[in-house]
């Protein structure tokens, strides 16, 4: 049995029913590539788009956490034999939120909610990402303050960050930006080489005791936390 277009849009969490009616009236909504009108019924399997972006009812939205092993590439390009989509092996079309280097492991989130992907990847939002890092030599006393103050890489100074030294060769770091290979480059600028890097937290989602290759669905509380972290709303 079908559902009216305004209810379908509202059930996705995209907006309220009243706002959905306004979107339909403005011609911004399509059902199976046909412009919808108020009263249009969405049948099972229909593709609904708002401003060209596909949306899904809440029960069809996918939010998962993966402990990415080493050697998996955070790309949706299936020509790459190590792509993360084939590794996860879901029938639904999903996207990683951000990326981890092929030689890094740890927490990566994947979803079919393109809207939240775009919002969470906006650099100005300053979302926290936490990593465990091991380097190739003993950490000197000046390492922590120099890293926290910012290091010049790629022609710019990195933003201030938080570093906690955990051992003679290990530290945790919390970043609010995501420059290309940022942690590795920061360490190299100070004379260290990263030998192991693992992400353990993305905003409010923690890796916890997940083992490499483990996949789990996010809880409703975790999803709400992710959505509320978007400061641009």
C-alpha positions in Angstrom: 0.0 0.0 0.0 1.3 3.4 -0.9 1.9 6.5 1.3 1.2 10.1 0.5 4.2 12.1 -0.6 4.2 14.6 2.3 4.1 11.7 4.8 6.9 9.9 3.0 9.2 12.9 3.1 8.3 13.7 6.7 9.0 10.0 7.7 12.5 10.4 6.3 13.3 13.1 8.9 14.0 15.5 6.0 11.4 18.1 7.2 7.9 18.4 8.6 4.7 17.5 6.6 3.9 21.2 6.2 7.4 21.9 4.8 7.0 18.8 2.6 3.8 20.3 1.1 5.7 23.5 0.3 8.5 21.6 -1.4 6.0 19.7 -3.5 4.1 22.9 -4.4 7.4 24.5 -5.5 8.1 21.6 -7.9 11.2 20.4 -6.1 10.0 16.8 -5.5 10.0 14.0 -8.0 8.7 10.5 -7.8 10.3 8.1 -10.3 11.6 11.2 -12.2 8.1 12.7 -12.4 7.4 16.0 -10.7 5.1 15.3 -7.7 1.9 17.1 -6.7 0.2 17.3 -3.4 -1.6 14.0 -3.1 0.9 11.9 -5.1 1.1 8.4 -3.6 4.6 6.8 -3.2 4.5 3.1 -3.9 6.9 0.5 -2.7 10.2 0.7 -4.7 9.6 4.2 -6.0 12.5 6.6 -6.0 11.8 10.0 -4.3 14.1 12.9 -4.8 14.1 16.5 -3.3 16.2 18.9 -5.4 17.6 15.9 -7.2 18.8 14.1 -4.0 17.2 10.8 -3.2 15.7 10.5 0.2 14.6 7.4 2.2 11.9 6.8 4.8 13.5 6.4 8.3 13.2 2.6 8.3 15.2 2.4 5.1 18.0 4.6 6.2 21.3 2.9 7.0 23.8 4.1 9.5 26.6 1.6 10.3 29.9 1.7 12.0 32.8 -0.4 10.6 36.2 -1.1 12.2 38.1 -0.7 8.9 41.0 -3.1 8.6 44.3 -2.1 7.0 44.3 -2.4 3.3 40.7 -1.3 2.7 40.3 1.9 0.6 37.6 4.4 1.5 36.2 4.7 -2.0 32.9 3.8 -3.7 34.8 3.2 -7.0 34.2 -0.5 -7.4 37.0 -0.7 -10.0 39.3 -0.5 -7.0 39.5 -4.1 -5.7 40.0 -2.9 -2.1 37.0 -0.6 -2.1 35.1 -0.3 1.1 31.6 -0.8 -0.5 32.4 -4.3 -1.7 34.2 -5.1 1.6 31.0 -4.2 3.6 28.9 -6.2 1.0 25.5 -4.5 1.4 23.0 -4.5 -1.4 22.0 -0.9 -0.7 24.1 2.0 -2.1 26.1 3.4 0.8 28.8 6.0 1.2 31.6 6.4 3.8 31.4 9.5 5.9 34.9 10.9 5.3 37.9 8.6 4.8 40.8 6.8 6.5 44.0 6.1 4.7 44.5 2.6 3.3 47.3 2.1 5.8 45.2 3.3 8.7 42.5 1.4 10.6 39.6 2.1 12.9 36.2 3.7 13.0 34.5 4.7 9.7 30.8 5.4 9.4 28.8 4.5 6.3 25.3 5.5 5.3 22.8 5.9 2.5 21.8 9.3 3.8 23.6 11.7 1.4 22.3 14.7 3.3 24.1 13.9 6.5 27.3 13.0 4.7 27.5 16.4 3.1 26.7 18.2 6.4 29.2 16.2 8.5 32.0 16.7 6.0 31.8 20.5 6.0 35.1 21.6 7.4 33.6 24.6 9.2 31.6 22.4 11.5 34.8 21.4 13.3 33.7 17.9 14.3 36.0 16.0 16.6 37.9 12.9 15.4 40.1 11.0 17.8 43.0 8.7 16.9 45.5 6.4 18.6 49.0 6.8 17.2 52.3 5.0 17.5 55.5 6.5 16.2 59.0 5.1 15.5 60.9 6.7 18.3 60.6 7.9 21.9 58.3 10.9 22.2 60.3 13.9 23.5 58.8 16.4 26.0 58.4 19.2 23.4 56.3 16.9 21.1 52.9 17.5 22.9 53.0 21.4 23.0 54.3 21.6 19.5 51.6 19.4 18.1 48.9 21.1 20.0 49.9 24.6 18.9 49.8 23.7 15.2 52.3 22.4 12.7 53.0 23.7 9.3 52.1 21.2 6.6 50.9 21.5 3.0 51.7 25.2 3.1 49.5 26.0 6.1 49.4 25.8 9.9 47.1 23.1 11.3 44.5 24.1 13.8 45.1 23.7 17.5 44.4 20.2 18.7 44.5 18.1 21.9 47.3 15.5 22.4 47.5 13.0 25.3 50.8 11.1 25.5 49.9 7.5 26.4 53.4 5.8 26.4 57.0 6.2 25.3 56.0 5.8 21.6 52.2 6.3 21.7 49.7 9.2 21.9 46.1 10.0 21.4 45.2 13.1 19.3 41.8 14.9 18.8 41.5 16.8 15.6 38.8 19.2 14.3 40.0 19.2 10.7 40.9 16.6 8.2 43.8 17.6 5.9 45.3 14.9 3.6 47.3 12.5 5.7 47.3 15.1 8.4 48.6 13.2 11.4 51.3 11.5 9.5 52.5 14.8 8.0 52.4 16.6 11.4 54.5 13.9 12.9 57.0 13.9 10.0 57.3 17.7 10.3 58.5 17.1 13.9 60.9 14.3 13.0 58.7 11.3 13.8 57.3 8.5 11.5 53.8 7.0 12.2 54.0 3.2 12.4 50.4 2.7 13.5 47.3 4.9 13.3 43.8 4.0 14.4 40.7 6.1 14.6 38.8 5.5 17.9 36.1 8.2 17.8 34.1 10.2 15.3 32.1 13.0 17.0 29.9 11.0 19.5 30.5 7.5 18.0 33.2 5.4 19.6 35.1 2.3 18.2 34.9 0.6 21.6 35.7 -3.1 21.6 35.0 -3.6 17.9 37.5 -5.8 16.2 38.9 -5.2 12.7 36.2 -6.1 10.2 33.3 -5.8 12.7 30.2 -3.9 11.5 27.3 -2.7 13.7 24.2 -0.5 13.3 24.3 2.8 15.0 21.9 3.2 17.9 19.0 5.7 17.7 20.8 7.8 20.3 24.0 7.8 18.3 22.1 8.8 15.1 20.4 11.7 17.0 23.8 12.8 18.3 25.3 12.8 14.8 22.4 14.8 13.4 22.4 17.3 16.3 26.1 17.9 15.8 25.5 19.7 12.5 25.9 23.4 13.5 24.8 24.6 10.0 21.1 23.7 10.6 
